[in-house]
Amino acid sequence: MDPGPEHKSGAEDWQRPLLCHCGMVYYEISVQGGEHFELEVYLLDEEGKVVAQGSGAQGPLRVPDAHLWWPYLMHEHPAYLYSLEVRLTAGPLSDFYTLPVGIRTVAVTKNQFLINEKPFYFHGVNKHEDADIRGKGFDWALLMKDFNLLLWLGANAFRTSHYPYAEEVMQLCDQYGIVVIDESPGVGITQSESYNNQSLEHHLKVMEELVRRDKNHPAVVMWSVANEPTSFLKPAGYYFKMLIAHTKTLDPTRPVTFVTNSNYEADLGAPYVDVICVNSYYSWYHDFGHLEVIQLQLATQFENWYRTYQKPVIQSEYGADAIAGFHRDPPMMFSEEYQKSVLEQYHVVLDQKRKEYVVGELIWNFADFMTDQSPWRAMGNRKGVFTRQRQPKGAAFLLRERYWKIANETAYHLSAVKSWYMRKTLLTL
């Protein structure tokens, strides 16, 4: 739950003020099965102490000297969670429900993404709910392995590409301080008929379901309504204008985006997003083997998007396939050396632009995953920095060095976070 909403929609910058000394938790409770009941609401801190209380089906809870929810590696005590306890009494019957609650603010300016009024830089991954043996789906042991690898990498964020993940995943993100770009299953929107009224009506309902399910997760800081749509088609402008406006009506406390791979001049949905999220695969899907062109092409990409829209930019996908154990000098496509070289070229430009208006980088992908068979897939997508069995390729060590270096640029000392990390790791073994 978020403190004090204030929002300006559309293509304008929007801000939410940080309540420095007093947090606010707004609650609304639905009760089915009767009209004669009493509701009491309590907010408990991590020590189990009641810090605020109220009654009735809706209202605000004022939290003096609130502990804010901070992302991993951004504060010495990240991921602080309160417990919201609802107690219902109906004659001789009683029941209670407990919900973890984080207090934090999110804001976007024309060149920054702010959490609790501090600049936040996304250094993380894209994922898939996929692994060997189990295939696609939820697996507790795999999930804990993945989260320990995220902490090891120094990753502070991921995108739920390209569908909502299991609720257990979102709960762990709240607990570990891993920031989430929460994406709808709006993938494959490519044909003109994909933008008709029937599709739009269904997409609006999908966003209603996603926001209703995940709105209380402090880890969720932005909604993504689609991945790589043909947003240059004429009907796309109206479609995304309505879709994004509807999502902001559902939740005015978070920015909204979609992930694009369209040309910056032709993209008709970009005027309506709060953050530009762009995918590009220089020297992979074109200019094969020409690593020397990446820096110029990437810098030009960033400059064009920012000059046109004056909004912060996230490199939401980049990478190259590498088959674990394949080595070649000089680097050649599908070797581990080529994957590392692509990342290194991207990082040169990202380091320049993150000082200006680039607010994040998400590698594609966290781990290799299975796909349909085709001549251009060598037993699945091999762009993971980990194998499908969660073993590291050379790129994982490169990324780890980078992410911890970025984290060390923050003002506070990381020893407290490392101590917190060890406690978390011991608790999850």
URBELHU-V705676 format. One record per residue. N is the residue number from 0. RES is the residue in one letter. SS is DSSP state (2 for helix, 1 for strand, 0 for the rest). Layout:
# URBELHU-V705676
n=<N & N>
res=<RES & RES>
ss=<SS & SS>
This chain:
# URBELHU-V705676
n=<0 & 1 & 2 & 3 & 4 & 5 & 6 & 7 & 8 & 9 & 10 & 11 & 12 & 13 & 14 & 15 & 16 & 17 & 18 & 19 & 20 & 21 & 22 & 23 & 24 & 25 & 26 & 27 & 28 & 29 & 30 & 31 & 32 & 33 & 34 & 35 & 36 & 37 & 38 & 39 & 40 & 41 & 42 & 43 & 44 & 45 & 46 & 47 & 48 & 49 & 50 & 51 & 52 & 53 & 54 & 55 & 56 & 57 & 58 & 59 & 60 & 61 & 62 & 63 & 64 & 65 & 66 & 67 & 68 & 69 & 70 & 71 & 72 & 73 & 74 & 75 & 76 & 77 & 78 & 79 & 80 & 81 & 82 & 83 & 84 & 85 & 86 & 87 & 88 & 89 & 90 & 91 & 92 & 93 & 94 & 95 & 96 & 97 & 98 & 99 & 100 & 101 & 102 & 103 & 104 & 105 & 106 & 107 & 108 & 109 & 110 & 111 & 112 & 113 & 114 & 115 & 116 & 117 & 118 & 119 & 120 & 121 & 122 & 123 & 124 & 125 & 126 & 127 & 128 & 129 & 130 & 131 & 132 & 133 & 134 & 135 & 136 & 137 & 138 & 139 & 140 & 141 & 142 & 143 & 144 & 145 & 146 & 147 & 148 & 149 & 150 & 151 & 152 & 153 & 154 & 155 & 156 & 157 & 158 & 159 & 160 & 161 & 162 & 163 & 164 & 165 & 166 & 167 & 168 & 169 & 170 & 171 & 172 & 173 & 174 & 175 & 176 & 177 & 178 & 179 & 180 & 181 & 182 & 183 & 184 & 185 & 186 & 187 & 188 & 189 & 190 & 191 & 192 & 193 & 194 & 195 & 196 & 197 & 198 & 199 & 200 & 201 & 202 & 203 & 204 & 205 & 206 & 207 & 208 & 209 & 210 & 211 & 212 & 213 & 214 & 215 & 216 & 217 & 218 & 219 & 220 & 221 & 222 & 223 & 224 & 225 & 226 & 227 & 228 & 229 & 230 & 231 & 232 & 233 & 234 & 235 & 236 & 237 & 238 & 239 & 240 & 241 & 242 & 243 & 244 & 245 & 246 & 247 & 248 & 249 & 250 & 251 & 252 & 253 & 254 & 255 & 256 & 257 & 258 & 259 & 260 & 261 & 262 & 263 & 264 & 265 & 266 & 267 & 268 & 269 & 270 & 271 & 272 & 273 & 274 & 275 & 276 & 277 & 278 & 279 & 280 & 281 & 282 & 283 & 284 & 285 & 286 & 287 & 288 & 289 & 290 & 291 & 292 & 293 & 294 & 295 & 296 & 297 & 298 & 299 & 300 & 301 & 302 & 303 & 304 & 305 & 306 & 307 & 308 & 309 & 310 & 311 & 312 & 313 & 314 & 315 & 316 & 317 & 318 & 319 & 320 & 321 & 322 & 323 & 324 & 325 & 326 & 327 & 328 & 329 & 330 & 331 & 332 & 333 & 334 & 335 & 336 & 337 & 338 & 339 & 340 & 341 & 342 & 343 & 344 & 345 & 346 & 347 & 348 & 349 & 350 & 351 & 352 & 353 & 354 & 355 & 356 & 357 & 358 & 359 & 360 & 361 & 362 & 363 & 364 & 365 & 366 & 367 & 368 & 369 & 370 & 371 & 372 & 373 & 374 & 375 & 376 & 377 & 378 & 379 & 380 & 381 & 382 & 383 & 384 & 385 & 386 & 387 & 388 & 389 & 390 & 391 & 392 & 393 & 394 & 395 & 396 & 397 & 398 & 399 & 400 & 401 & 402 & 403 & 404 & 405 & 406 & 407 & 408 & 409 & 410 & 411 & 412 & 413 & 414 & 415 & 416 & 417 & 418 & 419 & 420 & 421 & 422 & 423 & 424 & 425 & 426 & 427 & 428>
res=<M & D & P & G & P & E & H & K & S & G & A & E & D & W & Q & R & P & L & L & C & H & C & G & M & V & Y & Y & E & I & S & V & Q & G & G & E & H & F & E & L & E & V & Y & L & L & D & E & E & G & K & V & V & A & Q & G & S & G & A & Q & G & P & L & R & V & P & D & A & H & L & W & W & P & Y & L & M & H & E & H & P & A & Y & L & Y & S & L & E & V & R & L & T & A & G & P & L & S & D & F & Y & T & L & P & V & G & I & R & T & V & A & V & T & K & N & Q & F & L & I & N & E & K & P & F & Y & F & H & G & V & N & K & H & E & D & A & D & I & R & G & K & G & F & D & W & A & L & L & M & K & D & F & N & L & L & L & W & L & G & A & N & A & F & R & T & S & H & Y & P & Y & A & E & E & V & M & Q & L & C & D & Q & Y & G & I & V & V & I & D & E & S & P & G & V & G & I & T & Q & S & E & S & Y & N & N & Q & S & L & E & H & H & L & K & V & M & E & E & L & V & R & R & D & K & N & H & P & A & V & V & M & W & S & V & A & N & E & P & T & S & F & L & K & P & A & G & Y & Y & F & K & M & L & I & A & H & T & K & T & L & D & P & T & R & P & V & T & F & V & T & N & S & N & Y & E & A & D & L & G & A & P & Y & V & D & V & I & C & V & N & S & Y & Y & S & W & Y & H & D & F & G & H & L & E & V & I & Q & L & Q & L & A & T & Q & F & E & N & W & Y & R & T & Y & Q & K & P & V & I & Q & S & E & Y & G & A & D & A & I & A & G & F & H & R & D & P & P & M & M & F & S & E & E & Y & Q & K & S & V & L & E & Q & Y & H & V & V & L & D & Q & K & R & K & E & Y & V & V & G & E & L & I & W & N & F & A & D & F & M & T & D & Q & S & P & W & R & A & M & G & N & R & K & G & V & F & T & R & Q & R & Q & P & K & G & A & A & F & L & L & R & E & R & Y & W & K & I & A & N & E & T & A & Y & H & L & S & A & V & K & S & W & Y & M & R & K & T & L & L & T & L>
ss=<0 & 0 & 0 & 0 & 0 & 0 & 0 & 0 & 0 & 0 & 0 & 0 & 0 & 1 & 0 & 0 & 0 & 0 & 0 & 0 & 0 & 1 & 1 & 1 & 1 & 1 & 1 & 1 & 0 & 0 & 0 & 0 & 0 & 0 & 0 & 0 & 0 & 1 & 1 & 1 & 1 & 1 & 1 & 1 & 0 & 0 & 0 & 0 & 0 & 1 & 1 & 1 & 1 & 1 & 1 & 0 & 0 & 1 & 1 & 1 & 1 & 1 & 1 & 1 & 0 & 0 & 0 & 0 & 0 & 0 & 0 & 0 & 0 & 0 & 0 & 0 & 0 & 0 & 0 & 0 & 0 & 1 & 1 & 1 & 1 & 1 & 1 & 1 & 1 & 1 & 0 & 0 & 1 & 1 & 1 & 1 & 1 & 1 & 1 & 1 & 1 & 0 & 0 & 0 & 0 & 1 & 1 & 1 & 0 & 0 & 0 & 0 & 1 & 1 & 1 & 0 & 0 & 1 & 1 & 0 & 0 & 1 & 1 & 1 & 1 & 1 & 0 & 0 & 0 & 1 & 1 & 0 & 0 & 0 & 1 & 1 & 0 & 0 & 0 & 2 & 2 & 2 & 2 & 2 & 2 & 2 & 2 & 2 & 2 & 2 & 2 & 2 & 2 & 0 & 0 & 0 & 1 & 1 & 1 & 0 & 0 & 0 & 0 & 0 & 0 & 0 & 2 & 2 & 2 & 2 & 2 & 2 & 2 & 2 & 2 & 2 & 0 & 0 & 1 & 1 & 1 & 1 & 1 & 0 & 0 & 0 & 1 & 0 & 0 & 0 & 0 & 2 & 2 & 2 & 2 & 0 & 2 & 2 & 2 & 2 & 2 & 2 & 2 & 2 & 2 & 2 & 2 & 2 & 2 & 2 & 2 & 2 & 2 & 2 & 0 & 0 & 0 & 0 & 0 & 1 & 1 & 1 & 1 & 1 & 1 & 1 & 1 & 0 & 0 & 0 & 0 & 0 & 0 & 0 & 0 & 2 & 2 & 2 & 2 & 2 & 2 & 2 & 2 & 2 & 2 & 2 & 2 & 2 & 2 & 2 & 0 & 0 & 0 & 0 & 1 & 1 & 1 & 1 & 1 & 1 & 0 & 0 & 0 & 0 & 0 & 0 & 0 & 0 & 0 & 2 & 2 & 2 & 0 & 0 & 0 & 1 & 1 & 1 & 1 & 0 & 0 & 0 & 0 & 0 & 0 & 0 & 0 & 0 & 0 & 0 & 2 & 2 & 2 & 2 & 2 & 2 & 2 & 2 & 2 & 2 & 2 & 2 & 2 & 2 & 2 & 2 & 2 & 2 & 2 & 0 & 0 & 0 & 1 & 1 & 1 & 1 & 1 & 0 & 0 & 0 & 0 & 1 & 0 & 0 & 0 & 0 & 0 & 0 & 0 & 0 & 0 & 0 & 0 & 1 & 0 & 2 & 2 & 2 & 2 & 2 & 2 & 2 & 2 & 2 & 2 & 2 & 2 & 2 & 2 & 2 & 2 & 2 & 2 & 0 & 0 & 0 & 0 & 1 & 1 & 1 & 1 & 1 & 1 & 0 & 0 & 0 & 1 & 0 & 1 & 0 & 0 & 0 & 0 & 1 & 0 & 0 & 1 & 0 & 0 & 0 & 1 & 0 & 0 & 0 & 0 & 1 & 0 & 0 & 0 & 0 & 0 & 1 & 0 & 2 & 2 & 2 & 2 & 2 & 2 & 2 & 2 & 2 & 2 & 2 & 2 & 2 & 2 & 0 & 0 & 0 & 0 & 0 & 0 & 0 & 2 & 2 & 2 & 2 & 2 & 2 & 2 & 2 & 2 & 2 & 2 & 2 & 2 & 2 & 0>
